Amino acid sequence: MQNSQSVFEKRLAKLEKILEKSKKEVAKTTEIAKDAALKAQAAVECASEAENLAENAKKRLKAAKKQLKEAKVLKIAQKNASKKSAIKRAKRMAKNKKAKTKSA
């Protein structure tokens, strides 16, 4: 009887050690999971911030393209206006030359 009781106590002690080891592993795994969750949350926040920055960059790019288009249109308009004023100036100069040659 005593022999079976000591075997039982040995098994019980072994099971208690296994249980204690399992508790430590569970605590360690829980800590790792919490750390991973915090890191994942930080990554999500960073991704969200990056997404917002990308959206703002898209808006700025769109505005810059619009300004570039307006600048090109303005440049063409200035070029045409410059041509018109050059033509007017040439006509005036031609008139002045005709007037000078007629009076001479």
Biopython code that builds the backbone (N, CA, C, O; Angstrom):
import numpy as np
from Bio.PDB.StructureBuilder import StructureBuilder

atoms = [
    (1, "MET", "N", (0.809, -1.186, 0.000)),
    (1, "MET", "CA", (0.000, 0.000, 0.000)),
    (1, "MET", "C", (0.854, 1.253, 0.000)),
    (1, "MET", "O", (0.593, 2.229, -0.703)),
    (2, "GLN", "N", (1.871, 1.177, 0.810)),
    (2, "GLN", "CA", (2.758, 2.319, 0.903)),
    (2, "GLN", "C", (3.509, 2.531, -0.413)),
    (2, "GLN", "O", (3.782, 3.666, -0.803)),
    (3, "ASN", "N", (3.829, 1.465, -1.071)),
    (3, "ASN", "CA", (4.542, 1.519, -2.333)),
    (3, "ASN", "C", (3.676, 2.193, -3.397)),
    (3, "ASN", "O", (4.175, 3.036, -4.142)),
    (4, "SER", "N", (2.405, 1.846, -3.484)),
    (4, "SER", "CA", (1.507, 2.452, -4.465)),
    (4, "SER", "C", (1.251, 3.921, -4.132)),
    (4, "SER", "O", (1.047, 4.745, -5.024)),
    (5, "GLN", "N", (1.264, 4.235, -2.836)),
    (5, "GLN", "CA", (1.059, 5.625, -2.428)),
    (5, "GLN", "C", (2.258, 6.475, -2.843)),
    (5, "GLN", "O", (2.079, 7.607, -3.293)),
    (6, "SER", "N", (3.483, 5.950, -2.699)),
    (6, "SER", "CA", (4.664, 6.722, -3.097)),
    (6, "SER", "C", (4.704, 6.908, -4.613)),
    (6, "SER", "O", (5.135, 7.956, -5.094)),
    (7, "VAL", "N", (4.258, 5.902, -5.372)),
    (7, "VAL", "CA", (4.183, 6.022, -6.835)),
    (7, "VAL", "C", (3.182, 7.112, -7.189)),
    (7, "VAL", "O", (3.434, 7.939, -8.066)),
    (8, "PHE", "N", (2.045, 7.107, -6.502)),
    (8, "PHE", "CA", (1.018, 8.112, -6.724)),
    (8, "PHE", "C", (1.559, 9.512, -6.409)),
    (8, "PHE", "O", (1.327, 10.456, -7.165)),
    (9, "GLU", "N", (2.283, 9.640, -5.286)),
    (9, "GLU", "CA", (2.848, 10.933, -4.898)),
    (9, "GLU", "C", (3.891, 11.403, -5.904)),
    (9, "GLU", "O", (3.983, 12.598, -6.186)),
    (10, "LYS", "N", (4.678, 10.476, -6.450)),
    (10, "LYS", "CA", (5.683, 10.824, -7.462)),
    (10, "LYS", "C", (4.995, 11.335, -8.725)),
    (10, "LYS", "O", (5.403, 12.333, -9.320)),
    (11, "ARG", "N", (3.941, 10.624, -9.115)),
    (11, "ARG", "CA", (3.198, 11.060, -10.306)),
    (11, "ARG", "C", (2.549, 12.423, -10.071)),
    (11, "ARG", "O", (2.544, 13.284, -10.951)),
    (12, "LEU", "N", (2.006, 12.601, -8.877)),
    (12, "LEU", "CA", (1.381, 13.871, -8.530)),
    (12, "LEU", "C", (2.410, 15.003, -8.553)),
    (12, "LEU", "O", (2.132, 16.088, -9.066)),
    (13, "ALA", "N", (3.592, 14.749, -7.999)),
    (13, "ALA", "CA", (4.655, 15.767, -7.997)),
    (13, "ALA", "C", (5.077, 16.093, -9.425)),
    (13, "ALA", "O", (5.306, 17.254, -9.763)),
    (14, "LYS", "N", (5.179, 15.045, -10.269)),
    (14, "LYS", "CA", (5.553, 15.239, -11.672)),
    (14, "LYS", "C", (4.502, 16.080, -12.398)),
    (14, "LYS", "O", (4.836, 16.996, -13.150)),
    (15, "LEU", "N", (3.253, 15.763, -12.165)),
    (15, "LEU", "CA", (2.163, 16.525, -12.789)),
    (15, "LEU", "C", (2.142, 17.977, -12.303)),
    (15, "LEU", "O", (1.863, 18.888, -13.081)),
    (16, "GLU", "N", (2.434, 18.189, -11.025)),
    (16, "GLU", "CA", (2.487, 19.560, -10.499)),
    (16, "GLU", "C", (3.608, 20.345, -11.153)),
    (16, "GLU", "O", (3.443, 21.528, -11.451)),
    (17, "LYS", "N", (4.759, 19.696, -11.384)),
    (17, "LYS", "CA", (5.873, 20.363, -12.069)),
    (17, "LYS", "C", (5.479, 20.722, -13.498)),
    (17, "LYS", "O", (5.760, 21.822, -13.975)),
    (18, "ILE", "N", (4.819, 19.773, -14.178)),
    (18, "ILE", "CA", (4.365, 20.026, -15.554)),
    (18, "ILE", "C", (3.369, 21.181, -15.564)),
    (18, "ILE", "O", (3.426, 22.052, -16.432)),
    (19, "LEU", "N", (2.460, 21.183, -14.597)),
    (19, "LEU", "CA", (1.464, 22.252, -14.496)),
    (19, "LEU", "C", (2.150, 23.597, -14.259)),
    (19, "LEU", "O", (1.775, 24.597, -14.871)),
    (20, "GLU", "N", (3.132, 23.630, -13.393)),
    (20, "GLU", "CA", (3.864, 24.868, -13.103)),
    (20, "GLU", "C", (4.613, 25.353, -14.347)),
    (20, "GLU", "O", (4.620, 26.544, -14.658)),
    (21, "LYS", "N", (5.238, 24.412, -15.046)),
    (21, "LYS", "CA", (5.959, 24.753, -16.283)),
    (21, "LYS", "C", (4.982, 25.302, -17.325)),
    (21, "LYS", "O", (5.287, 26.270, -18.021)),
    (22, "SER", "N", (3.815, 24.679, -17.426)),
    (22, "SER", "CA", (2.800, 25.142, -18.379)),
    (22, "SER", "C", (2.311, 26.539, -18.036)),
    (22, "SER", "O", (2.111, 27.367, -18.925)),
    (23, "LYS", "N", (2.118, 26.802, -16.751)),
    (23, "LYS", "CA", (1.686, 28.144, -16.325)),
    (23, "LYS", "C", (2.718, 29.190, -16.731)),
    (23, "LYS", "O", (2.362, 30.269, -17.204)),
    (24, "LYS", "N", (4.006, 28.866, -16.545)),
    (24, "LYS", "CA", (5.070, 29.802, -16.921)),
    (24, "LYS", "C", (5.081, 30.039, -18.435)),
    (24, "LYS", "O", (5.254, 31.163, -18.906)),
    (25, "GLU", "N", (4.891, 28.941, -19.185)),
    (25, "GLU", "CA", (4.848, 29.068, -20.647)),
    (25, "GLU", "C", (3.665, 29.914, -21.097)),
    (25, "GLU", "O", (3.790, 30.745, -21.996)),
    (26, "VAL", "N", (2.521, 29.696, -20.469)),
    (26, "VAL", "CA", (1.324, 30.472, -20.803)),
    (26, "VAL", "C", (1.565, 31.948, -20.508)),
    (26, "VAL", "O", (1.204, 32.809, -21.311)),
    (27, "ALA", "N", (2.171, 32.243, -19.365)),
    (27, "ALA", "CA", (2.465, 33.635, -19.009)),
    (27, "ALA", "C", (3.425, 34.255, -20.017)),
    (27, "ALA", "O", (3.249, 35.395, -20.447)),
    (28, "LYS", "N", (4.445, 33.480, -20.385)),
    (28, "LYS", "CA", (5.432, 33.973, -21.356)),
    (28, "LYS", "C", (4.780, 34.213, -22.723)),
    (28, "LYS", "O", (5.011, 35.241, -23.360)),
    (29, "THR", "N", (3.968, 33.255, -23.161)),
    (29, "THR", "CA", (3.280, 33.375, -24.445)),
    (29, "THR", "C", (2.305, 34.547, -24.432)),
    (29, "THR", "O", (2.189, 35.271, -25.420)),
    (30, "THR", "N", (1.608, 34.734, -23.318)),
    (30, "THR", "CA", (0.685, 35.858, -23.188)),
    (30, "THR", "C", (1.430, 37.178, -23.308)),
    (30, "THR", "O", (0.964, 38.104, -23.972)),
    (31, "GLU", "N", (2.581, 37.260, -22.667)),
    (31, "GLU", "CA", (3.391, 38.480, -22.731)),
    (31, "GLU", "C", (3.853, 38.744, -24.165)),
    (31, "GLU", "O", (3.824, 39.881, -24.635)),
    (32, "ILE", "N", (4.277, 37.686, -24.854)),
    (32, "ILE", "CA", (4.709, 37.824, -26.251)),
    (32, "ILE", "C", (3.538, 38.280, -27.123)),
    (32, "ILE", "O", (3.702, 39.133, -27.996)),
    (33, "ALA", "N", (2.358, 37.708, -26.882)),
    (33, "ALA", "CA", (1.173, 38.080, -27.662)),
    (33, "ALA", "C", (0.787, 39.535, -27.421)),
    (33, "ALA", "O", (0.424, 40.247, -28.357)),
    (34, "LYS", "N", (0.866, 39.977, -26.164)),
    (34, "LYS", "CA", (0.558, 41.377, -25.851)),
    (34, "LYS", "C", (1.535, 42.306, -26.562)),
    (34, "LYS", "O", (1.139, 43.324, -27.131)),
    (35, "ASP", "N", (2.817, 41.945, -26.523)),
    (35, "ASP", "CA", (3.841, 42.751, -27.187)),
    (35, "ASP", "C", (3.588, 42.809, -28.692)),
    (35, "ASP", "O", (3.688, 43.868, -29.312)),
    (36, "ALA", "N", (3.258, 41.649, -29.269)),
    (36, "ALA", "CA", (2.970, 41.600, -30.698)),
    (36, "ALA", "C", (1.745, 42.445, -31.040)),
    (36, "ALA", "O", (1.719, 43.116, -32.072)),
    (37, "ALA", "N", (0.735, 42.412, -30.177)),
    (37, "ALA", "CA", (-0.474, 43.209, -30.421)),
    (37, "ALA", "C", (-0.161, 44.700, -30.380)),
    (37, "ALA", "O", (-0.669, 45.471, -31.194)),
    (38, "LEU", "N", (0.682, 45.100, -29.423)),
    (38, "LEU", "CA", (1.062, 46.514, -29.336)),
    (38, "LEU", "C", (1.844, 46.942, -30.574)),
    (38, "LEU", "O", (1.631, 48.025, -31.118)),
    (39, "LYS", "N", (2.758, 46.067, -31.008)),
    (39, "LYS", "CA", (3.534, 46.387, -32.210)),
    (39, "LYS", "C", (2.644, 46.459, -33.440)),
    (39, "LYS", "O", (2.828, 47.323, -34.297)),
    (40, "ALA", "N", (1.686, 45.556, -33.524)),
    (40, "ALA", "CA", (0.753, 45.562, -34.648)),
    (40, "ALA", "C", (-0.092, 46.833, -34.649)),
    (40, "ALA", "O", (-0.343, 47.423, -35.699)),
    (41, "GLN", "N", (-0.521, 47.242, -33.473)),
    (41, "GLN", "CA", (-1.317, 48.468, -33.365)),
    (41, "GLN", "C", (-0.481, 49.678, -33.790)),
    (41, "GLN", "O", (-0.972, 50.569, -34.484)),
    (42, "ALA", "N", (0.783, 49.702, -33.368)),
    (42, "ALA", "CA", (1.666, 50.797, -33.771)),
    (42, "ALA", "C", (1.875, 50.785, -35.280)),
    (42, "ALA", "O", (1.914, 51.839, -35.913)),
    (43, "ALA", "N", (2.009, 49.597, -35.854)),
    (43, "ALA", "CA", (2.179, 49.491, -37.302)),
    (43, "ALA", "C", (0.942, 49.989, -38.042)),
    (43, "ALA", "O", (1.049, 50.649, -39.075)),
    (44, "VAL", "N", (-0.230, 49.666, -37.503)),
    (44, "VAL", "CA", (-1.478, 50.136, -38.120)),
    (44, "VAL", "C", (-1.545, 51.662, -38.063)),
    (44, "VAL", "O", (-1.939, 52.305, -39.036)),
    (45, "GLU", "N", (-1.162, 52.236, -36.928)),
    (45, "GLU", "CA", (-1.171, 53.695, -36.793)),
    (45, "GLU", "C", (-0.192, 54.332, -37.773)),
    (45, "GLU", "O", (-0.500, 55.349, -38.394)),
    (46, "CYS", "N", (0.994, 53.728, -37.907)),
    (46, "CYS", "CA", (1.977, 54.247, -38.863)),
    (46, "CYS", "C", (1.451, 54.152, -40.291)),
    (46, "CYS", "O", (1.621, 55.073, -41.090)),
    (47, "ALA", "N", (0.813, 53.030, -40.600)),
    (47, "ALA", "CA", (0.254, 52.855, -41.940)),
    (47, "ALA", "C", (-0.843, 53.873, -42.207)),
    (47, "ALA", "O", (-0.948, 54.412, -43.309)),
    (48, "SER", "N", (-1.654, 54.130, -41.198)),
    (48, "SER", "CA", (-2.722, 55.114, -41.350)),
    (48, "SER", "C", (-2.142, 56.505, -41.583)),
    (48, "SER", "O", (-2.622, 57.253, -42.434)),
    (49, "GLU", "N", (-1.111, 56.841, -40.823)),
    (49, "GLU", "CA", (-0.456, 58.135, -40.996)),
    (49, "GLU", "C", (0.176, 58.237, -42.380)),
    (49, "GLU", "O", (0.098, 59.278, -43.033)),
    (50, "ALA", "N", (0.803, 57.145, -42.820)),
    (50, "ALA", "CA", (1.416, 57.130, -44.157)),
    (50, "ALA", "C", (0.355, 57.292, -45.239)),
    (50, "ALA", "O", (0.578, 57.962, -46.247)),
    (51, "GLU", "N", (-0.792, 56.676, -45.020)),
    (51, "GLU", "CA", (-1.891, 56.796, -45.974)),
    (51, "GLU", "C", (-2.368, 58.251, -46.062)),
    (51, "GLU", "O", (-2.620, 58.763, -47.152)),
    (52, "ASN", "N", (-2.486, 58.905, -44.909)),
    (52, "ASN", "CA", (-2.895, 60.314, -44.894)),
    (52, "ASN", "C", (-1.869, 61.188, -45.602)),
    (52, "ASN", "O", (-2.226, 62.085, -46.367)),
    (53, "LEU", "N", (-0.587, 60.919, -45.341)),
    (53, "LEU", "CA", (0.462, 61.697, -46.000)),
    (53, "LEU", "C", (0.434, 61.484, -47.514)),
    (53, "LEU", "O", (0.631, 62.423, -48.285)),
    (54, "ALA", "N", (0.190, 60.246, -47.926)),
    (54, "ALA", "CA", (0.105, 59.955, -49.361)),
    (54, "ALA", "C", (-1.082, 60.679, -49.991)),
    (54, "ALA", "O", (-0.986, 61.201, -51.102)),
    (55, "GLU", "N", (-2.189, 60.703, -49.277)),
    (55, "GLU", "CA", (-3.378, 61.407, -49.778)),
    (55, "GLU", "C", (-3.097, 62.901, -49.931)),
    (55, "GLU", "O", (-3.474, 63.514, -50.930)),
    (56, "ASN", "N", (-2.429, 63.480, -48.927)),
    (56, "ASN", "CA", (-2.071, 64.903, -49.012)),
    (56, "ASN", "C", (-1.105, 65.153, -50.167)),
    (56, "ASN", "O", (-1.215, 66.159, -50.868)),
    (57, "ALA", "N", (-0.166, 64.242, -50.360)),
    (57, "ALA", "CA", (0.785, 64.386, -51.463)),
    (57, "ALA", "C", (0.062, 64.322, -52.804)),
    (57, "ALA", "O", (0.404, 65.057, -53.730)),
    (58, "LYS", "N", (-0.941, 63.441, -52.910)),
    (58, "LYS", "CA", (-1.733, 63.362, -54.142)),
    (58, "LYS", "C", (-2.437, 64.682, -54.414)),
    (58, "LYS", "O", (-2.469, 65.162, -55.547)),
    (59, "LYS", "N", (-3.004, 65.265, -53.352)),
    (59, "LYS", "CA", (-3.705, 66.545, -53.512)),
    (59, "LYS", "C", (-2.745, 67.638, -53.960)),
    (59, "LYS", "O", (-3.063, 68.435, -54.843)),
    (60, "ARG", "N", (-1.550, 67.668, -53.332)),
    (60, "ARG", "CA", (-0.559, 68.680, -53.722)),
    (60, "ARG", "C", (-0.092, 68.479, -55.158)),
    (60, "ARG", "O", (0.112, 69.445, -55.893)),
    (61, "LEU", "N", (0.077, 67.218, -55.554)),
    (61, "LEU", "CA", (0.486, 66.919, -56.926)),
    (61, "LEU", "C", (-0.575, 67.384, -57.913)),
    (61, "LEU", "O", (-0.260, 67.958, -58.955)),
    (62, "LYS", "N", (-1.825, 67.132, -57.577)),
    (62, "LYS", "CA", (-2.930, 67.557, -58.443)),
    (62, "LYS", "C", (-2.938, 69.081, -58.588)),
    (62, "LYS", "O", (-3.109, 69.612, -59.685)),
    (63, "ALA", "N", (-2.749, 69.771, -57.461)),
    (63, "ALA", "CA", (-2.717, 71.238, -57.497)),
    (63, "ALA", "C", (-1.530, 71.725, -58.313)),
    (63, "ALA", "O", (-1.647, 72.682, -59.079)),
    (64, "ALA", "N", (-0.382, 71.065, -58.149)),
    (64, "ALA", "CA", (0.808, 71.469, -58.895)),
    (64, "ALA", "C", (0.612, 71.259, -60.396)),
    (64, "ALA", "O", (1.039, 72.086, -61.202)),
    (65, "LYS", "N", (-0.032, 70.154, -60.770)),
    (65, "LYS", "CA", (-0.314, 69.903, -62.190)),
    (65, "LYS", "C", (-1.227, 70.983, -62.746)),
    (65, "LYS", "O", (-1.040, 71.458, -63.867)),
    (66, "LYS", "N", (-2.221, 71.366, -61.947)),
    (66, "LYS", "CA", (-3.161, 72.402, -62.384)),
    (66, "LYS", "C", (-2.422, 73.729, -62.588)),
    (66, "LYS", "O", (-2.646, 74.427, -63.576)),
    (67, "GLN", "N", (-1.540, 74.066, -61.642)),
    (67, "GLN", "CA", (-0.776, 75.306, -61.764)),
    (67, "GLN", "C", (0.144, 75.265, -62.981)),
    (67, "GLN", "O", (0.309, 76.268, -63.676)),
    (68, "LEU", "N", (0.742, 74.097, -63.234)),
    (68, "LEU", "CA", (1.618, 73.959, -64.393)),
    (68, "LEU", "C", (0.834, 74.156, -65.677)),
    (68, "LEU", "O", (1.298, 74.828, -66.599)),
    (69, "LYS", "N", (-0.354, 73.570, -65.739)),
    (69, "LYS", "CA", (-1.200, 73.728, -66.922)),
    (69, "LYS", "C", (-1.568, 75.200, -67.124)),
    (69, "LYS", "O", (-1.524, 75.718, -68.239)),
    (70, "GLU", "N", (-1.934, 75.863, -66.015)),
    (70, "GLU", "CA", (-2.282, 77.289, -66.104)),
    (70, "GLU", "C", (-1.082, 78.113, -66.548)),
    (70, "GLU", "O", (-1.224, 79.061, -67.321)),
    (71, "ALA", "N", (0.097, 77.752, -66.058)),
    (71, "ALA", "CA", (1.310, 78.482, -66.439)),
    (71, "ALA", "C", (1.601, 78.302, -67.925)),
    (71, "ALA", "O", (2.003, 79.250, -68.600)),
    (72, "LYS", "N", (1.398, 77.084, -68.437)),
    (72, "LYS", "CA", (1.617, 76.841, -69.866)),
    (72, "LYS", "C", (0.647, 77.666, -70.709)),
    (72, "LYS", "O", (1.032, 78.263, -71.714)),
    (73, "VAL", "N", (-0.621, 77.688, -70.283)),
    (73, "VAL", "CA", (-1.626, 78.476, -71.001)),
    (73, "VAL", "C", (-1.246, 79.955, -70.970)),
    (73, "VAL", "O", (-1.343, 80.650, -71.981)),
    (74, "LEU", "N", (-0.814, 80.428, -69.800)),
    (74, "LEU", "CA", (-0.422, 81.825, -69.657)),
    (74, "LEU", "C", (0.786, 82.145, -70.545)),
    (74, "LEU", "O", (0.853, 83.209, -71.160)),
    (75, "LYS", "N", (1.727, 81.218, -70.600)),
    (75, "LYS", "CA", (2.923, 81.423, -71.426)),
    (75, "LYS", "C", (2.544, 81.534, -72.895)),
    (75, "LYS", "O", (3.058, 82.392, -73.613)),
    (76, "ILE", "N", (1.639, 80.660, -73.341)),
    (76, "ILE", "CA", (1.182, 80.715, -74.741)),
    (76, "ILE", "C", (0.456, 82.028, -75.007)),
    (76, "ILE", "O", (0.650, 82.649, -76.052)),
    (77, "ALA", "N", (-0.381, 82.448, -74.059)),
    (77, "ALA", "CA", (-1.115, 83.710, -74.219)),
    (77, "ALA", "C", (-0.146, 84.885, -74.282)),
    (77, "ALA", "O", (-0.324, 85.797, -75.089)),
    (78, "GLN", "N", (0.880, 84.863, -73.432)),
    (78, "GLN", "CA", (1.870, 85.941, -73.461)),
    (78, "GLN", "C", (2.631, 85.954, -74.787)),
    (78, "GLN", "O", (2.924, 87.010, -75.348)),
    (79, "LYS", "N", (2.937, 84.758, -75.267)),
    (79, "LYS", "CA", (3.662, 84.647, -76.537)),
    (79, "LYS", "C", (2.816, 85.228, -77.672)),
    (79, "LYS", "O", (3.310, 85.982, -78.510)),
    (80, "ASN", "N", (1.514, 84.858, -77.681)),
    (80, "ASN", "CA", (0.609, 85.380, -78.717)),
    (80, "ASN", "C", (0.458, 86.893, -78.594)),
    (80, "ASN", "O", (0.450, 87.608, -79.596)),
    (81, "ALA", "N", (0.339, 87.374, -77.356)),
    (81, "ALA", "CA", (0.208, 88.818, -77.146)),
    (81, "ALA", "C", (1.476, 89.526, -77.598)),
    (81, "ALA", "O", (1.420, 90.610, -78.180)),
    (82, "SER", "N", (2.608, 88.913, -77.330)),
    (82, "SER", "CA", (3.881, 89.494, -77.740)),
    (82, "SER", "C", (3.962, 89.563, -79.262)),
    (82, "SER", "O", (4.443, 90.548, -79.821)),
    (83, "LYS", "N", (3.494, 88.518, -79.923)),
    (83, "LYS", "CA", (3.491, 88.504, -81.393)),
    (83, "LYS", "C", (2.586, 89.607, -81.926)),
    (83, "LYS", "O", (2.941, 90.319, -82.866)),
    (84, "LYS", "N", (1.398, 89.740, -81.309)),
    (84, "LYS", "CA", (0.461, 90.769, -81.757)),
    (84, "LYS", "C", (1.054, 92.159, -81.590)),
    (84, "LYS", "O", (0.950, 93.000, -82.483)),
    (85, "SER", "N", (1.682, 92.396, -80.431)),
    (85, "SER", "CA", (2.257, 93.721, -80.214)),
    (85, "SER", "C", (3.427, 93.955, -81.160)),
    (85, "SER", "O", (3.648, 95.088, -81.589)),
    (86, "ALA", "N", (4.177, 92.920, -81.492)),
    (86, "ALA", "CA", (5.278, 93.061, -82.442)),
    (86, "ALA", "C", (4.740, 93.397, -83.833)),
    (86, "ALA", "O", (5.330, 94.201, -84.554)),
    (87, "ILE", "N", (3.627, 92.784, -84.202)),
    (87, "ILE", "CA", (2.999, 93.076, -85.503)),
    (87, "ILE", "C", (2.507, 94.509, -85.525)),
    (87, "ILE", "O", (2.718, 95.227, -86.502)),
    (88, "LYS", "N", (1.840, 94.934, -84.435)),
    (88, "LYS", "CA", (1.353, 96.309, -84.365)),
    (88, "LYS", "C", (2.518, 97.296, -84.463)),
    (88, "LYS", "O", (2.442, 98.299, -85.172)),
    (89, "ARG", "N", (3.590, 96.993, -83.740)),
    (89, "ARG", "CA", (4.771, 97.868, -83.772)),
    (89, "ARG", "C", (5.351, 97.950, -85.187)),
    (89, "ARG", "O", (5.728, 99.027, -85.650)),
    (90, "ALA", "N", (5.418, 96.809, -85.861)),
    (90, "ALA", "CA", (5.952, 96.780, -87.224)),
    (90, "ALA", "C", (5.062, 97.590, -88.168)),
    (90, "ALA", "O", (5.558, 98.301, -89.042)),
    (91, "LYS", "N", (3.751, 97.476, -87.986)),
    (91, "LYS", "CA", (2.828, 98.248, -88.834)),
    (91, "LYS", "C", (3.007, 99.736, -88.597)),
    (91, "LYS", "O", (3.023, 100.531, -89.536)),
    (92, "ARG", "N", (3.146, 100.113, -87.294)),
    (92, "ARG", "CA", (3.356, 101.529, -86.979)),
    (92, "ARG", "C", (4.652, 102.039, -87.592)),
    (92, "ARG", "O", (4.702, 103.137, -88.148)),
    (93, "MET", "N", (5.691, 101.233, -87.483)),
    (93, "MET", "CA", (6.984, 101.639, -88.042)),
    (93, "MET", "C", (6.890, 101.763, -89.558)),
    (93, "MET", "O", (7.469, 102.672, -90.151)),
    (94, "ALA", "N", (6.157, 100.843, -90.180)),
    (94, "ALA", "CA", (5.980, 100.898, -91.633)),
    (94, "ALA", "C", (5.201, 102.146, -92.021)),
    (94, "ALA", "O", (5.524, 102.796, -93.016)),
    (95, "LYS", "N", (4.176, 102.487, -91.245)),
    (95, "LYS", "CA", (3.402, 103.704, -91.512)),
    (95, "LYS", "C", (4.293, 104.926, -91.387)),
    (95, "LYS", "O", (4.266, 105.817, -92.236)),
    (96, "ASN", "N", (5.086, 104.964, -90.317)),
    (96, "ASN", "CA", (5.980, 106.098, -90.086)),
    (96, "ASN", "C", (6.990, 106.251, -91.226)),
    (96, "ASN", "O", (7.300, 107.371, -91.631)),
    (97, "LYS", "N", (7.497, 105.145, -91.737)),
    (97, "LYS", "CA", (8.456, 105.199, -92.832)),
    (97, "LYS", "C", (7.789, 105.743, -94.098)),
    (97, "LYS", "O", (8.364, 106.551, -94.828)),
    (98, "LYS", "N", (6.531, 105.264, -94.341)),
    (98, "LYS", "CA", (5.787, 105.749, -95.511)),
    (98, "LYS", "C", (5.531, 107.235, -95.383)),
    (98, "LYS", "O", (5.671, 107.987, -96.348)),
    (99, "ALA", "N", (5.154, 107.652, -94.188)),
    (99, "ALA", "CA", (4.862, 109.069, -93.961)),
    (99, "ALA", "C", (6.132, 109.894, -94.154)),
    (99, "ALA", "O", (6.075, 110.980, -94.732)),
    (100, "LYS", "N", (7.262, 109.406, -93.686)),
    (100, "LYS", "CA", (8.538, 110.133, -93.830)),
    (100, "LYS", "C", (8.964, 110.196, -95.282)),
    (100, "LYS", "O", (9.456, 111.225, -95.746)),
    (101, "THR", "N", (8.774, 109.090, -96.007)),
    (101, "THR", "CA", (9.178, 109.083, -97.407)),
    (101, "THR", "C", (8.258, 109.964, -98.248)),
    (101, "THR", "O", (8.729, 110.569, -99.211)),
    (102, "LYS", "N", (6.968, 110.064, -97.928)),
    (102, "LYS", "CA", (6.036, 110.903, -98.662)),
    (102, "LYS", "C", (6.345, 112.394, -98.432)),
    (102, "LYS", "O", (6.283, 113.221, -99.342)),
    (103, "SER", "N", (6.679, 112.687, -97.174)),
    (103, "SER", "CA", (6.939, 114.099, -96.875)),
    (103, "SER", "C", (8.298, 114.539, -97.401)),
    (103, "SER", "O", (8.513, 115.734, -97.601)),
    (104, "ALA", "N", (9.187, 113.647, -97.622)),
    (104, "ALA", "CA", (10.527, 114.029, -98.088)),
    (104, "ALA", "C", (10.604, 114.310, -99.532)),
    (104, "ALA", "O", (11.675, 114.640, -100.041)),
]
sb = StructureBuilder()
sb.init_structure("model")
sb.init_model(0)
sb.init_chain("A")
sb.init_seg("    ")
for serial, (resi, resn, name, xyz) in enumerate(atoms, 1):
    if name == "N":
        sb.init_residue(resn, " ", resi, " ")
    sb.init_atom(name, np.array(xyz, "f"), 0.0, 1.0, " ", f" {name:<3s}", serial, name[0])
structure = sb.get_structure()
